[in-house]
Amino acid sequence: MPARPQDAETFHALHRDFLILPNAWDAGSARVVQEAGAKAVATSSAAVAWAHGYADGHGLPISILVTTVREIARVVSVPITVDAEGGYSDDVAEVGKNIAALIDAGGVGINLEDGKQPHDLHLKKIEAARNAGERAGVKLFINARTDVYLKQLVPAELAQAETLKRAKAIKDAGASGLFVPGVSAADEIKAIAAGCGLPLNVMARPGAPKAAELKALGAKRVSAATSIYNAAMAAATDAAREFLAEGDSEKLWARRGTPLDYNALFKA
């Protein structure tokens, strides 16, 4: 199902207030997230990779990611944004093709990260993604991620200034939002939100302010990253260990809680 232009407009509009964005890894988790009340669904690159038996960090074949997005689009009615890592290539033309494929599968937003790659390359990838959206007739929300904090690209005392420097170039390249994973101090979030000129996305992690405070600081979005996947896998691990140790059907059944009617959710 190709991306719907109206979903792209909706997704942009969600950043005018404050968006809490859960990250899913397949069609089932995405629909559960929607049923929980999410106004949009994101993928987590790591969670999608792990769910398919690959390591994060461009280890997942792009064809699998495209299929995953298409499967999610079949079962949700809210906008979908896709964690595209670094575009799954350092060839800018190839990045453009990959983003076009994700749009065709149903994505109306992407994350596109710099990592430890040259900043100029990141800017060229953003431009390629913007062009892919324009060719598809979709106002693609490009959430440009900079890993200045997360990967300590500069000394800590220079991180805020470096982030704002990159933010200006990112905005000029055509990005729609700025994602700064790793930043958690309230004063730094406030300064980056005020100075970046784009909706600021913060990643959920210990020490990060709650949504109400993030909103007051000027941020526009907080995303779960791998946390929901990890929570689900922790529950699965505990259930499996207990069942293997005891074979207790009653305990295993009790762990189910009250399941959703999955057949009803996914009935064609």
C-alpha positions as a printed NumPy array, in Angstrom:
array([[  0.   ,   0.   ,   0.   ],
       [  1.762,   3.189,  -1.128],
       [  1.975,   6.042,   1.343],
       [ -1.112,   8.228,   1.45 ],
       [ -0.456,  11.966,   1.135],
       [ -3.135,  12.679,   3.748],
       [ -1.28 ,  10.507,   6.278],
       [  1.86 ,  12.546,   5.661],
       [ -0.051,  15.761,   6.338],
       [ -1.499,  14.243,   9.509],
       [  1.923,  13.174,  10.688],
       [  3.383,  16.634,  10.173],
       [  0.44 ,  18.134,  12.078],
       [  1.057,  15.852,  15.063],
       [  4.332,  17.715,  15.66 ],
       [  2.553,  21.003,  16.265],
       [  1.716,  19.894,  19.798],
       [  3.586,  16.931,  21.321],
       [  3.801,  13.389,  19.973],
       [  4.487,  10.295,  22.071],
       [  5.638,   7.749,  19.531],
       [  5.861,   4.009,  20.294],
       [  8.174,   1.886,  18.151],
       [  7.019,  -1.435,  16.7  ],
       [  8.822,  -4.2  ,  14.821],
       [  6.163,  -6.043,  12.827],
       [  2.504,  -5.894,  11.838],
       [  1.287,  -7.453,  15.077],
       [  3.172,  -5.114,  17.38 ],
       [  2.206,  -2.121,  15.255],
       [ -1.493,  -2.943,  15.475],
       [ -1.226,  -3.502,  19.229],
       [  0.428,  -0.091,  19.555],
       [ -2.421,   1.463,  17.569],
       [ -4.997,  -0.319,  19.741],
       [ -3.245,   1.12 ,  22.812],
       [ -4.022,   4.597,  21.504],
       [ -1.004,   5.653,  19.448],
       [ -1.689,   8.458,  16.971],
       [  1.164,   7.22 ,  14.768],
       [  3.412,   4.17 ,  14.654],
       [  7.172,   4.096,  14.246],
       [  9.468,   1.228,  13.504],
       [ 12.701,   0.724,  15.399],
       [ 15.526,  -0.334,  13.1  ],
       [ 17.113,  -2.425,  15.84 ],
       [ 13.847,  -4.087,  16.842],
       [ 12.954,  -4.934,  13.234],
       [ 16.446,  -6.334,  12.672],
       [ 16.441,  -8.39 ,  15.879],
       [ 12.93 ,  -9.699,  15.184],
       [ 14.237, -11.065,  11.876],
       [ 17.476, -12.443,  13.292],
       [ 19.841,  -9.704,  12.117],
       [ 22.102,  -7.299,  13.972],
       [ 21.277,  -3.598,  14.006],
       [ 23.529,  -1.237,  12.082],
       [ 22.601,  -1.836,   8.42 ],
       [ 22.609,  -5.6  ,   9.009],
       [ 18.992,  -5.998,   7.894],
       [ 18.421,  -6.385,   4.146],
       [ 16.395,  -3.421,   2.918],
       [ 13.99 ,  -5.815,   1.192],
       [ 12.949,  -7.195,   4.596],
       [ 12.381,  -3.705,   5.973],
       [ 10.256,  -2.782,   2.957],
       [  8.174,  -5.941,   3.396],
       [  7.767,  -5.216,   7.097],
       [  6.512,  -1.689,   6.401],
       [  4.084,  -3.009,   3.808],
       [  2.752,  -5.567,   6.299],
       [  2.324,  -2.863,   8.943],
       [  0.52 ,  -0.598,   6.472],
       [ -1.973,  -3.368,   5.785],
       [ -3.155,  -3.53 ,   9.403],
       [ -2.926,   0.029,  10.786],
       [ -4.814,   3.178,   9.921],
       [ -2.47 ,   5.705,  11.535],
       [  0.615,   7.266,   9.902],
       [  3.77 ,   5.143,   9.761],
       [  7.282,   6.477,  10.151],
       [ 10.224,   4.21 ,   9.394],
       [ 13.628,   4.094,  11.054],
       [ 15.812,   3.965,   7.944],
       [ 19.145,   4.062,   9.814],
       [ 21.584,   5.712,   7.419],
       [ 19.524,   4.871,   4.341],
       [ 21.084,   1.396,   4.107],
       [ 23.775,   2.679,   1.779],
       [ 26.466,   5.338,   1.524],
       [ 25.672,   5.755,  -2.16 ],
       [ 23.341,   8.752,  -2.211],
       [ 21.459,   7.566,  -5.299],
       [ 20.894,   4.196,  -3.656],
       [ 19.62 ,   5.907,  -0.508],
       [ 17.087,   7.744,  -2.649],
       [ 15.898,   4.441,  -4.136],
       [ 15.635,   2.839,  -0.704],
       [ 13.585,   5.707,   0.693],
       [ 11.343,   5.621,  -2.384],
       [ 10.713,   1.926,  -1.723],
       [  9.758,   2.656,   1.898],
       [  7.341,   5.357,   0.759],
       [  5.824,   2.951,  -1.767],
       [  5.373,   0.44 ,   1.064],
       [  3.41 ,   2.966,   3.141],
       [  5.879,   5.076,   5.087],
       [  5.137,   8.794,   5.38 ],
       [  8.073,   9.562,   7.659],
       [ 11.615,   8.344,   8.122],
       [ 14.494,   8.616,  10.542],
       [ 17.81 ,   9.185,   8.795],
       [ 20.93 ,   9.187,  10.935],
       [ 24.463,  10.48 ,  10.627],
       [ 26.236,   8.13 ,  13.033],
       [ 29.967,   8.462,  12.619],
       [ 29.746,   9.125,   8.901],
       [ 30.813,  12.52 ,   7.472],
       [ 28.213,  15.185,   8.172],
       [ 28.195,  16.287,   4.521],
       [ 27.156,  12.763,   3.512],
       [ 24.252,  12.937,   5.943],
       [ 23.095,  16.184,   4.337],
       [ 23.22 ,  14.657,   0.864],
       [ 21.152,  11.703,   2.087],
       [ 18.543,  14.087,   3.505],
       [ 18.335,  15.827,   0.138],
       [ 17.954,  12.473,  -1.607],
       [ 15.148,  11.495,   0.76 ],
       [ 13.395,  14.819,   0.227],
       [ 13.609,  14.341,  -3.537],
       [ 12.186,  10.819,  -3.215],
       [  9.213,  12.173,  -1.307],
       [  8.595,  14.914,  -3.847],
       [  8.721,  12.437,  -6.733],
       [  6.162,  10.278,  -4.939],
       [  3.892,  13.231,  -4.226],
       [  4.25 ,  12.688,  -0.467],
       [  5.264,  15.355,   2.034],
       [  7.756,  13.003,   3.67 ],
       [  8.59 ,  13.822,   7.292],
       [ 12.378,  13.496,   7.465],
       [ 13.415,  13.165,  11.086],
       [ 17.14 ,  13.787,  10.775],
       [ 19.013,  12.073,  13.57 ],
       [ 22.357,  13.287,  14.806],
       [ 24.364,  11.089,  17.145],
       [ 26.449,  13.877,  18.671],
       [ 25.269,  12.886,  22.158],
       [ 24.555,   9.182,  21.713],
       [ 27.901,   8.314,  20.127],
       [ 29.876,  11.125,  21.765],
       [ 31.04 ,  12.571,  18.47 ],
       [ 32.562,  15.556,  20.294],
       [ 33.572,  16.2  ,  23.919],
       [ 30.555,  16.594,  26.224],
       [ 31.089,  20.32 ,  26.744],
       [ 30.847,  20.88 ,  22.974],
       [ 27.851,  18.619,  22.304],
       [ 25.143,  21.277,  22.495],
       [ 26.944,  23.703,  20.188],
       [ 27.806,  20.939,  17.72 ],
       [ 24.21 ,  19.731,  17.689],
       [ 22.907,  23.21 ,  16.927],
       [ 25.529,  23.657,  14.216],
       [ 24.425,  20.423,  12.565],
       [ 20.766,  21.318,  13.06 ],
       [ 21.111,  24.434,  10.901],
       [ 22.684,  22.464,   8.067],
       [ 20.119,  19.68 ,   8.491],
       [ 17.27 ,  22.176,   8.216],
       [ 18.82 ,  23.784,   5.136],
       [ 19.1  ,  20.336,   3.532],
       [ 15.335,  19.877,   3.806],
       [ 14.76 ,  17.935,   7.02 ],
       [ 11.412,  18.177,   8.806],
       [ 12.582,  17.402,  12.328],
       [ 15.693,  16.926,  14.451],
       [ 16.258,  13.738,  16.462],
       [ 18.893,  13.961,  19.197],
       [ 19.084,  10.6  ,  20.979],
       [ 21.112,  10.64 ,  24.162],
       [ 20.31 ,  14.156,  25.335],
       [ 18.482,  14.089,  28.671],
       [ 19.439,  17.21 ,  30.652],
       [ 16.536,  19.656,  30.805],
       [ 18.656,  22.743,  30.151],
       [ 20.233,  21.195,  27.06 ],
       [ 16.898,  19.995,  25.694],
       [ 15.467,  23.482,  26.173],
       [ 18.401,  25.143,  24.435],
       [ 18.383,  22.734,  21.489],
       [ 14.606,  22.977,  21.081],
       [ 14.804,  26.777,  21.069],
       [ 17.759,  26.987,  18.705],
       [ 17.383,  24.186,  16.197],
       [ 14.497,  25.623,  14.165],
       [ 12.888,  22.197,  13.795],
       [ 10.586,  19.991,  15.888],
       [ 12.877,  18.274,  18.396],
       [ 12.606,  14.52 ,  19.   ],
       [ 14.061,  13.075,  22.216],
       [ 14.609,   9.37 ,  22.867],
       [ 13.115,   7.712,  25.942],
       [ 15.874,   6.654,  28.313],
       [ 16.616,   6.76 ,  32.052],
       [ 17.002,  10.344,  33.224],
       [ 14.987,  11.881,  30.394],
       [ 12.103,  14.132,  31.459],
       [  8.549,  12.855,  31.182],
       [  6.347,  13.971,  28.315],
       [  4.75 ,  16.953,  30.094],
       [  8.142,  18.4  ,  30.998],
       [  9.567,  17.718,  27.549],
       [  6.663,  19.622,  26.052],
       [  7.252,  22.521,  28.443],
       [ 10.933,  22.536,  27.44 ],
       [  9.962,  22.933,  23.792],
       [ 10.469,  19.386,  22.501],
       [  7.821,  18.061,  20.12 ],
       [  8.285,  14.307,  20.207],
       [  9.55 ,  11.456,  22.368],
       [ 10.066,   8.007,  20.902],
       [ 10.411,   4.658,  22.622],
       [ 13.248,   3.323,  20.425],
       [ 13.919,  -0.319,  21.406],
       [ 12.282,  -0.162,  24.838],
       [  8.911,  -1.712,  23.942],
       [ 10.619,  -4.529,  22.039],
       [ 12.938,  -5.147,  24.976],
       [  9.998,  -5.126,  27.389],
       [  8.197,  -7.688,  25.237],
       [ 11.277,  -9.905,  24.953],
       [ 11.887,  -9.69 ,  28.711],
       [  8.344, -10.912,  29.321],
       [  8.801, -13.716,  26.78 ],
       [ 12.115, -14.753,  28.337],
       [ 10.652, -14.867,  31.84 ],
       [  7.63 , -16.856,  30.683],
       [  9.783, -19.354,  28.779],
       [ 12.23 , -19.837,  31.668],
       [  9.419, -20.399,  34.155],
       [  7.628, -22.851,  31.875],
       [ 10.835, -24.732,  31.114],
       [ 11.658, -24.966,  34.817],
       [  8.22 , -25.994,  36.066],
       [  5.983, -26.874,  33.134],
       [  3.229, -25.124,  35.084],
       [  0.271, -24.544,  32.792],
       [ -1.601, -22.423,  35.338],
       [  1.287, -19.961,  35.749],
       [  1.814, -19.765,  32.001],
       [ -1.9  , -19.14 ,  31.402],
       [ -1.941, -16.436,  34.096],
       [  0.854, -14.566,  32.33 ],
       [ -1.414, -14.073,  29.317],
       [ -3.597, -11.583,  31.116],
       [ -6.609, -10.771,  28.953],
       [ -5.397, -11.042,  25.342],
       [ -6.794,  -8.913,  22.582],
       [ -8.945, -10.681,  20.012],
       [ -6.131, -10.979,  17.495],
       [ -8.244, -12.788,  14.931],
       [-10.688,  -9.904,  14.951],
       [ -7.831,  -7.381,  14.6  ],
       [ -6.369,  -9.072,  11.565],
       [ -9.464, -10.432,   9.859],
       [ -9.346,  -9.48 ,   6.199]])
